[in-house]
Amino acid sequence: MKRCCICKQTMSSAMFSKNRTCKDGLRTECKECMKQYKLKYNAANKQKIAEYKKLWRLKRRPVINAYNAAHKVIKLKRTPAWLNAGHLFELECIYTYAHALNSVGLHYHVDHRIPLQGEVVSGLHVPENLQVITAEENLKKGNKYDETS
């Protein structure tokens, strides 16, 4: 059992975030206190975080470009030749809808119901395989196919 340095609660080791070192030595914080700390820090340091992210992207530009290019090639390979102008318009509408939701502050992604590179099954880049879902749902789903959805 450990005791949180902030809220002083005693909890099992599973409830704690990774140990952090500070000027006083090894520090233990429960996950909830750590979450609150991170929220406060992010709110107070928006400019600093934005600059760090920008610098991170600049340093890793070749890696990011390679990833984006590979993703584009995969999508092109999974786009069938039989798509007509109507299908392409539907694809454009789906992405436009997701972009509109994002522009008003909501976080939505265009998701392939059946992933383009699934382990068990691979889908196509067609309108029937796309859905607009929250970013959180999409990140939880990952590259998996759920038969119930």
N, C-alpha and C positions, 0 to 999 in steps of 0.2 A: 504494500500500500504506500502511496505517495501523497504528499500534501502540496496543493497548488500554492505558488508564491503570491498570487494575487488575491484569490477568494478564500484561501486557507482551507478549502475542503479536502478531505481525505478520500481518495478514490483508488480504484484498481489501476494498474499500469496501462490498460487498454484505453482508458479515458483521457490519457495525456498525449499532448503533441510531442514531437521529438524534442529531446533535451536541447536547450540552447545555452551557450556560454555567455556570460555577461561579466562585467568588471568584478562582481562579487563571487564569481565561481560558476558552478553548474546551476542552472535555473530550470525549474519544472513548472509548466503551466498547463492547466486543463484545456481541452480543445475549445470549450465555449469561451474561456477568457482569451485564448489566442485569437479566436475568430473576432471577438470584439476589439482587440488590440489592432488587428489588421484592418478592420473597417475604419477605425479612427485614424490610423496612419495613412491609409489611402485617401481619406477625405481631406486630411491636412496637407498632403504632399502630391496633389494632382499634377502640378506642373513638373515636379521632379520625376514622377513616374512616367509622364508622357515623354520627357526628354530621354529617359533611360530606354523606353520601348523604341523610340525613334533610332537611337544609337544602336540598339540591339538589331533592329531590322537592317540598318545600313551595313553593319559588320557582317551580317549573314545573308546579304543580298544574293550571292551566287547560289547558296543552298535553297533559299526561298524561290528563286527563279527556276531552279532545277525541279523542285517539288511541283510548282505551278505548271511547268511544261509537261511533266510526266502525267499530272492529273488531266490536263487538257487532251493529251494523246489517248489516255484510257477512255475518257468520255467520248472522243471521236470514234474510237474503235467499237464502243458499245452503242453507237448511234446507227440504227439500221438505214440502209439505202432506200427503203420503201417509204420513208417519211415524206409526206407531201407538204405543200405550203400551209395547209390547215393545221397539220401537226406541229410544224415549226412555229406557227403563230400561237398555238396553245402553250408551247414551251416558253415562248417569250412572255406571254401573259402570266404564267405561273411565277417566273422570276421577277416580273414587274410588280406583281402583287406582294411578294416577299420584300422587295426593295421599298415599296410604299409603307409597309408595316414598320420596317426598320427606320425609315426617315422620320416617323413620328415618335421614336423612342422605344418601340417594342423590339424585342430581340427574336427574330424568326429566321429559320433556315429552310432552304429547299432540300428535301430529303428524298433519296431513292428508297422506296418501300422495300424492294429487293436490291441489295447493294450491287454496285457495278463489279466489285471484286470480292464477293462473298466466299467464305470457306466451303460452304455446302452447295450454294446455288448462286449464280450470277445473273443479274437483271440487265435490262436494256435502258438506254437513255431515251425514253419515250414518255409522252404526257401521262399515260395511264400508270406509270411507275413512280410518278413524282407526287409529293405532298408537301404542303407548307406546314411546318410544325415549329414549336418553340425551340430556341437554341438549346435550352436545358434538356428537353426531351431528346433532341438529335444527338447531343453529346453523350447522353446516357445510353442511347441505342447503339452508337458506334457503327461498326461494320457488320452488324448482325441482322439476320432475317427472322422475324417473328411471324409465324404462320397465322396467328390469331388476328393480326392487324390488317 
